[in-house]
Amino acid sequence: MTEFEQLLDRVADKARTTRPWGWPSLPAPVDEATVTRAESALGFALPPHLAALYLRIGDGGFGPEYGLLPLLDSPPAGEPAAVTQYLASRKSGRKDPEWPWPEHVLPISHWGCGMYACVDCRTAEGTVLLYEPNADEADHAWYIDAPALTQWLHTWLDGTGWYEESNDGADLAPWTEFRIRTGTVRAS
């Protein structure tokens, strides 16, 4: 059994026994056709580990805080699905050039107060970013939560994420690619 298979088993065990706010039960996993439809709507592929979570664990409803967003359809709590949220954020960013949304950065989990955990789908390991829009400007709204989706899942399983009370005040590194990825590089 691979290290990732072992991680999936741990995630599945916790997903079956814990329920984030607003989720009455763990949704069934999605099928390959749903992943294909999601990728078609997005215009890019999901990192393999992210796709595996949706295909093998469930269509959202597990993970830190409010849990993973469903991939394509809205959850019982009424939060938009990941694909819907991405498309809306990109559209909003085009209307407000001061707050552009980076291409290929898929929101996967809502933290409340407009904050999202997002996966950079341009990276094979699925770098997890924190979007914190309560900052004074967009340049200060993006942080690296974990260099890989697997590491992000480990912090949730082990209770070591920045959001845990025991880690109050933990600083995340700024995501320095924001302006490059949004095509809004400022002259010095």
Disulfide bonds with the S-S distance in Angstrom:
none
